[in-house]
Amino acid sequence: MVLCHNVRHWELREVCRRQMEESLFMGSMQRAVRAGLIFLFLVCVAIAAIAETKKEYRFTVGPKASISVLNQYGPVTAKPSAGNQVVVTAILRSDKVEVDHDQSGNRIGIKSHLLAGANAENGRVDYEVLIPADASITMHSLTGPLRAEKLGGDVTLEGAGALVDVREISNAHVHVKTMNGPVKLTNIQQGHVEISSVSGDVTLSSVSGPLVQVSSTSGKIHYDGDFGSGGEYSLISHTGDIDATIPTDASVDVTARSVRGQVENDFPFQPKKHTTFPVVAGSSFAGTIGKAASSVVLRTFSGKIRLKKR
């Protein structure tokens, strides 16, 4: 019995020893793998840092300068600068892309120049452009996003799938053209706004001015504001829905029509006696609210229209 007892203890000790050795070996392997992964990550970060290049360009301009930025891949952001300086900061993701720049009097051109082997990743350039408040700017990017804020000059933004975000602009023209990228305009006062989109959704918050036009093929249009005073507003989408949310004291002359969709209205209004189309309950209405200071047209072929109280 004693012999058997000793054998069992020896076997147990041997099993424990092997388990400990295996655990130590596995622990060493895991530590080695972790160390290897950390090393590989640091190498990738170092390579990326070496590949990226930051460049800055400065230009002196007079009043009402014109700036153009053409960027195939990557964001463009425009903000106001101090004085009469245009400052362009460009971060190039690789040596597959260069920045071309030129100045002719009061006109400045910035362009990303793709080299052989460039693609959407290594051909990307991130631009930040600081411009005088009265300068106008045109920005192009396939991928974006495109952003402009607190400018006083005209703004033109064009992209394919690029997100477009424009904020805090007064007394200026805002032109937007996009394929399927979403468009957001916020706090645009006394603006001439023209937006054209194929399938991107358009959101307008506190946007007013003498002229506000939105045209989309299939994108949705959302408006939240008061339609200003004395402006002409046209929100049109072929198949997309249109939502307009306005305060109870809004003053508008409104016409809404959906050929195959529904039309909903939360406001009591004075019906128009004469319209260019037959008014059919549930699919169209035409009337005035308040003093009818602004003209509003909401039109879609098969989408739904809602005029809602805030």
N, C-alpha and C positions, 0 to 999 in steps of 0.2 A: 504494500500500500504506500509506503514511504517513497519507494522508487517511482511509482506512477505519479505520486504527488509532485516529486521533483521534476519529472519529465514535463508535466503540464506547466509548471512555472517556467521552465526553460523555453518551452514552446511559446508561451505568452510573451516572455521577454524578447524572443526573437521576432515575433510578430510586431511588437511595439517598436523594436529597433528599426525594422524595415519601414514601418509606417512613418516613423520620425524622419528617416533618411529621405523617403519619398516626399514628405511634406517640405523638408528643407530644400530638396531639389526643385519641387514645384514653385516654392516661394522664390527661389533664386531665378527660376525661369520667368516668373511673372514680373519680378523687379527688372530683369534684363529687358523684357518686352516693353515695360513701361518706360524705361530709360531710352530704349530705341525709338519709341513713338515720340517722346518729348524731344529727342534730338532731331528727328525727322521734321517735327512741327517747327522747331526753331530754324532749321535750315530753310524750310518753305517760307517762313516769315522773312528771313534774311534775303532770300532770292526775290520775293515780292517787293521788299523795300528797295533793293538795288534796281529792280526793273522799273519801279515808279519814279517819275521825274516831275518835280514841281517847278513851274516857270511863272514869272510875273512880267507883265508888260504895262508900261505907263504911257499915256498920251495926254497932251494938253490940247484942249479944244475951246472954241468960242461958244456963244449962245446957240441953242437949238441944234446941237450936234446930232449926227445920225450914226448909229452903231449897228453893225450886222454880225451875228455869230452863227456860223454853219457848223454843226457838229453831228456827224453820222451816228455815233454811239455815245451815250452818256448824257448827264444832266447839264442844264444851263440855268443859272440863277442870276437875276438882275436886281440890284439894290441901289439906292441913291448914294452918291459920294459927296464929299465936301469940296466946294470950290469948282474949278473947271477941269478937274482931272478925271480921266477914264483909267481905271485900274482893272486889269484882267489877270486873274489867277487861274492857271491851268495845271491840272494834275494828269499827266500822261501815264497810262497803265503799262506801256512797254515801248520798245524802240521800233515798233511797227507803225507808229503814228507820229506825225510832226504837227506843229502849229504854224500856219502861215498867217502873217499879219501885215497890214499896210495902212497908211494914212494918206488921204488926199484932202487937204484942207480940213474941213469940218466933218469929213466922212471917214469912218474907221471900219475896216473889214477884218474879221477873225475867222479862220477856217481850219478845221481838222483835215490834215492831208494823210490819207491812208497809204501805206507802203505795201509792197508785195508780201502776201501771207497774213495780212491783217484780217481780223474777224471782229465780231461784236464784243468779244472779251478783251483781246489784246489791243484792239483799236479804239478802246474807250478813252475819252477825255472828260474830266469833270471841270466845268467852268464856273467861276464866280466872277461876275462883271459888275463893277461899281461905276455908275455913270452920273453926271450932273442931273439934277431933278428935272430940268427942262429938256433934256435930251430924249430923242426917240430911239427905240431899239427894235430890231427884228431878230427873232431867235428860231432856229430850225434844229430839230433832232428827231431821228427815227424812233429812238427808245426813251428819251427823256430821263427824268421829268423836266418840264419847263416851268420855271417859277419867276414871277415878277411882283415886287411889292414896293409901295410908297413912292411911286414915280409920278412925275407930272407931265411927261411927254407921251407921245403915241407909242403903243406897244402892239407888236405883231408876233404871234406865236404859231408855229406850224410844226406838226409832227404826225407820225403814223399811229403807233400805239402809245405815244408819250402821254403821261398824265400832265395836264395843264392846270396850274394853280396861280391865279392872279388876285392880289389883295391890295386894299388901301390905295386906290388910284382915283384921282379927281380931275375933271375938266380935260379929258384926253380921249383919244380914240383907242379902242381895244378890239383887235381883230384876231380871231382864233380859227384855225383850220386843222382838223384832225380826222383820222380814219376811224379808229376804234378806241382811242384813249379817252378816259374820263376828263371832263372839264369842270373846274370849280372857280367861280368868281365870287369874291366877298368884299363888301364895302366899296363898291364902285359908285362914285357920286358924279352927277352931271357928265356922264360918259356917253360917247357914241360907241355902242357895243354891237359887234357883228360876229356871230359864231356859226360855223358850218361844220357839221360832223356827220359821218356816215352811220356809225353804230355806237358811238360813245355816249354815255349818259352825261347830261349837262345840269349842273346845279348852280343856281344863282341865289345869293343871300345878300339882301340889302343892296340891290343893284338898281340904279335909277339914272335917268338922263333923257335928253331929247329924243334919242333913238336907241332902242334895244331890240335886236333881231336875233332869233335862234332858229336854225334850220337843221333838222336831222332826218335821216332816212328811217332808222329803226331804233335809235336811242331814246331813252326817257328824258323828259325835261321837268325839272323841279324849280319852282320859283317861290321864294319867301321874301316878301318886301311889301312896299306900299304903292308900287307903280308910279311913284313920284307925282309931279304936278306939271301937266302940259307936255308929256312925252308920248311917243308912239312906240307901242310894245307889240311884238309879233313873235309868238312861240308856236312853231310848226314842226310836226313830226309825222312821217307817213304812217308808220305802224306802231310807234312808241306812245306810251301814256304821257299825259301832261298834268302836272299838279301845280296849282297856284294857291298859295296861302297868303292872305292879306288881312289887315286890321279891319275892324268894323266901321271905322270912319274913312275908309278908302274912298277916293273919288275917281270913278272910271266909267268910261263908255265901253262896254265889253260885248264881244261877239264870240261865241263858242260853238264849234260844230265838229261832230264826228260822223262820217258817212256810215260806217258799220259798227262803231263802238257806242258806248254810253257816255252821257254828259250829266254831271251832277253839280248842283249849285246850292250853297248854304245861305245865299243872300236874297233878301227881298229886293227886287229891282223894278224900275219902270220900263215896261216893254217898249221896244221901238215899233213905230207904226210902219216903217218901210225897211225892208232888208233885201239883200241881193240873193237870198235863197229862202225857200220855205222853212219856217220854224216848226220843228217837230218835237213834241215833248219827249224828253228822255235821250234825244240825240243832238239837240241844238237849243240855243237860246240867244237872245240879243236884247240888251237893255242897258239902263244907266243906273249907277249907284252914286249917291251923293250929288256933287255938282258936275260929275263927268269931266274932270279936268284932263285926264289922260285917256288915250285910245288904246284898247287892248284887244288883240285878236288871238284866240286859241283855236288851233285847227289840227286835226289828224284824220287820216282816212279810216283806220281800223283800231286805233288806240282808244283809251278811256280818258276823259277830261274831268277834272275835279277842281272846282273853285271853292276854297274852304276858308272859314273864318279862323283867324289866329286866336 
